[in-house]
Amino acid sequence: MRAAKPAESLRTAFACGALALGVCLTTIYATPGDAYWIVDSGAKALISRRLLESGYTQLDLGYPAARLDPEAAAFPIPPPFAVRRGDGFVSQYPPAYPALAAPFLAALGERGLRLPAALGNAACALLFALWIAPVLGRRWACAGGLFLALATPLYFYGVTVWEHSLCVALPLAACLLLARPGRWRLVAAGALVGAACWFRAELALMGLAIAAACVARGRRWHDAAALALGAAPLAAALLAFNAAVYG
């Protein structure tokens, strides 16, 4: 087993990412583009379409029959998946992925909604291979990156309208930054975890785990503070956004 040099690590990582992306795109274009495998994907597709129709100014899912059905008994998305606001409804699904996918929907049609997920899958393969190649060598890095992307549930999440591949890629990028010392790396890692929270709020636990690991490994408390500094603006913006949209 020979540790890979930086240039070798990069080549291996990009090859892993390209192969993972190719498999995901092949799957996306080999499967129906006008159907969704699960309710969550369809609900996120509705948000993307609403953002396009409103010029990215509205998140509410309008209910044209509100006057005839004031109790919204016939609205097709039941609680807790949608919350009523006035005559419309707001989806409980985080809108970050739909907002990211909306331009691809406009450019490529329904299959474009799955492109950010595929790119997230490819990023996972690339980042994981880049992370372990300097330690385990190119062969194991390539095998590990491809296994992560194509032989785990991440493959399913890389070909559907779902944010999970991005939620793995962002913390992986944070871990890659933290593999080497540097205060700016801590701040950037915190920002990456903060960005991940926009897709899934529970990623805040990942930030706490990284901060605890920094302290446990003998780093100083202000290293954890640097992580918090990077995450704080994005976390504050997320809280403000949720307060404005959901109350």
C-alpha positions in Angstrom: 0.0 0.0 0.0 1.6 3.3 -1.1 0.2 6.7 -0.2 -0.7 8.7 -3.2 1.0 12.0 -4.1 -1.2 15.1 -4.4 -1.4 15.0 -8.2 -2.2 11.3 -8.1 -4.9 11.9 -5.4 -6.5 14.6 -7.6 -6.6 12.4 -10.7 -8.0 9.5 -8.8 -10.6 11.7 -7.1 -11.8 13.3 -10.3 -12.0 9.9 -12.0 -14.2 8.6 -9.2 -16.4 11.7 -9.4 -16.8 11.5 -13.1 -17.6 7.8 -13.1 -20.2 8.3 -10.3 -21.8 11.2 -12.2 -21.9 9.1 -15.4 -23.7 6.3 -13.6 -26.2 8.6 -12.0 -26.9 10.5 -15.2 -27.4 7.2 -17.1 -29.9 6.1 -14.5 -31.7 9.4 -14.6 -32.1 9.3 -18.4 -33.0 5.6 -18.4 -35.9 6.0 -15.9 -39.1 7.9 -16.5 -38.7 11.7 -16.1 -42.4 12.5 -15.5 -42.9 10.3 -12.4 -41.6 10.3 -8.8 -40.7 7.2 -6.7 -41.9 8.7 -3.4 -44.1 11.5 -2.1 -41.1 13.6 -0.9 -39.6 13.9 -4.3 -42.9 15.0 -5.9 -43.5 17.6 -3.1 -40.0 19.1 -3.7 -40.7 19.2 -7.4 -43.9 21.2 -6.7 -41.8 23.7 -4.7 -39.3 24.1 -7.6 -42.1 24.7 -10.1 -43.8 27.2 -7.8 -40.5 29.1 -7.5 -40.2 29.2 -11.3 -43.8 30.3 -11.8 -43.4 33.1 -9.3 -40.0 34.3 -10.3 -38.5 32.9 -7.1 -40.7 35.2 -4.9 -43.3 32.7 -3.6 -43.1 29.4 -1.8 -46.8 28.9 -1.0 -48.7 26.2 -2.8 -51.8 28.0 -3.9 -55.2 26.4 -3.5 -57.6 27.6 -6.2 -60.6 25.9 -4.5 -60.1 27.7 -1.2 -63.4 29.6 -1.6 -65.4 26.4 -2.3 -63.5 24.4 0.3 -62.6 26.8 3.2 -61.6 23.9 5.5 -59.2 22.6 2.8 -60.5 19.1 3.2 -59.7 18.3 -0.4 -56.2 19.8 -0.4 -54.0 16.9 -1.7 -51.0 17.4 0.6 -52.1 16.7 4.2 -50.4 17.9 7.4 -47.7 17.7 8.5 -46.3 17.9 4.9 -48.0 21.2 4.3 -48.9 24.0 6.7 -51.8 26.4 5.9 -51.0 30.1 5.6 -54.1 32.2 4.6 -55.6 30.8 1.5 -52.5 28.8 0.5 -50.1 26.3 2.0 -46.4 26.2 2.7 -44.5 22.9 2.3 -42.7 21.6 5.3 -39.9 20.3 3.2 -36.8 22.6 3.3 -36.8 24.7 0.1 -33.0 24.8 -0.4 -32.9 21.8 -2.7 -36.0 22.9 -4.7 -34.5 26.4 -5.1 -31.2 24.9 -6.3 -32.9 22.5 -8.7 -35.4 25.1 -10.2 -32.9 26.5 -12.8 -32.2 22.9 -14.0 -35.9 22.3 -14.2 -36.2 25.4 -16.4 -33.3 24.4 -18.6 -33.7 20.6 -18.8 -37.2 19.8 -17.9 -38.3 17.3 -15.1 -35.1 15.3 -15.2 -33.2 18.5 -14.4 -34.6 18.3 -10.9 -32.4 15.3 -10.2 -29.2 16.9 -11.5 -28.1 18.6 -8.2 -28.6 15.2 -6.5 -26.4 13.5 -9.1 -23.7 16.2 -8.7 -23.9 15.7 -4.9 -23.3 12.0 -5.4 -20.3 12.7 -7.7 -18.9 15.2 -5.1 -19.1 12.5 -2.4 -17.1 10.1 -4.5 -14.5 12.7 -5.4 -14.2 14.1 -1.8 -13.9 10.7 -0.2 -11.3 9.5 -2.6 -9.3 12.8 -2.2 -9.5 12.4 1.6 -8.2 8.9 1.9 -5.8 8.6 -1.1 -2.9 10.3 0.8 -3.2 7.6 3.5 -4.4 4.4 1.8 -3.2 5.0 -1.8 -5.0 5.3 -5.1 -6.5 1.8 -5.3 -8.3 1.9 -2.0 -9.3 5.5 -2.5 -10.9 4.7 -5.9 -12.7 1.7 -4.4 -13.9 3.6 -1.4 -15.2 6.5 -3.4 -17.1 4.4 -5.8 -18.4 2.1 -3.1 -19.8 5.1 -1.2 -21.4 6.7 -4.3 -22.8 3.6 -6.0 -23.1 0.7 -3.5 -24.9 2.5 -0.6 -28.3 4.3 -0.3 -26.4 7.4 -1.5 -26.9 6.0 -5.1 -30.7 6.1 -4.7 -30.5 9.6 -3.3 -28.2 10.6 -6.2 -30.9 9.8 -8.8 -34.0 11.2 -7.1 -35.2 14.7 -6.2 -33.6 14.6 -2.8 -30.9 16.6 -0.9 -29.2 13.7 1.0 -26.2 13.4 -1.4 -25.5 17.1 -0.9 -25.9 16.7 2.9 -23.1 14.1 2.8 -20.9 16.0 0.4 -20.8 19.2 2.5 -19.7 17.6 5.7 -17.2 15.5 3.7 -15.7 18.7 2.4 -15.6 20.0 5.9 -13.7 16.9 7.1 -11.3 17.2 4.2 -10.5 20.8 5.2 -10.0 19.7 8.9 -7.5 17.1 7.9 -4.9 19.8 7.8 -4.4 22.5 10.5 -5.3 26.1 9.8 -7.7 28.6 11.4 -9.3 29.6 8.1 -10.0 25.9 7.5 -11.9 25.7 10.7 -14.0 28.8 9.7 -14.6 27.4 6.2 -15.6 24.0 7.7 -18.1 25.7 9.9 -19.5 27.5 7.0 -19.9 24.2 5.1 -21.8 22.6 7.9 -23.9 25.8 8.2 -24.8 25.5 4.5 -25.7 21.8 5.0 -28.2 22.8 7.7 -30.2 24.7 5.0 -30.8 21.3 3.4 -31.4 19.3 6.6 -31.5 21.1 10.0 -30.2 18.0 11.8 -26.8 18.6 10.2 -26.3 21.0 13.2 -25.5 17.8 15.1 -22.6 17.3 12.7 -21.2 20.7 13.6 -21.5 19.9 17.3 -19.7 16.6 16.8 -16.8 18.3 14.9 -16.5 20.9 17.6 -16.4 18.2 20.3 -13.8 16.3 18.3 -11.6 19.4 18.1 -11.7 19.8 21.9 -11.3 16.1 22.6 -8.2 15.9 20.4 -6.5 18.5 22.4 -7.2 21.5 20.3 -7.9 24.8 22.0 -11.4 26.0 22.7 -11.0 28.9 20.2 -10.8 26.3 17.4 -14.4 25.3 18.2 -15.1 29.1 18.3 -13.7 29.4 14.8 -16.1 26.6 13.6 -19.0 28.5 15.2 -17.8 31.7 13.6 -18.1 30.1 10.2 -21.4 28.5 10.8 -23.1 31.4 12.7 -24.1 33.7 9.7 -25.7 30.8 7.8 -27.4 29.5 10.9 -28.8 32.9 11.8 -30.0 33.4 8.2 -31.7 30.0 8.4 -33.5 30.9 11.6 -34.6 34.2 10.2 -35.9 32.5 7.1 -37.8 29.9 9.0 -39.4 32.6 11.2 -40.5 34.6 8.2 -41.9 31.6 6.2 -43.3 29.4 9.0 -43.8 31.8 11.8 
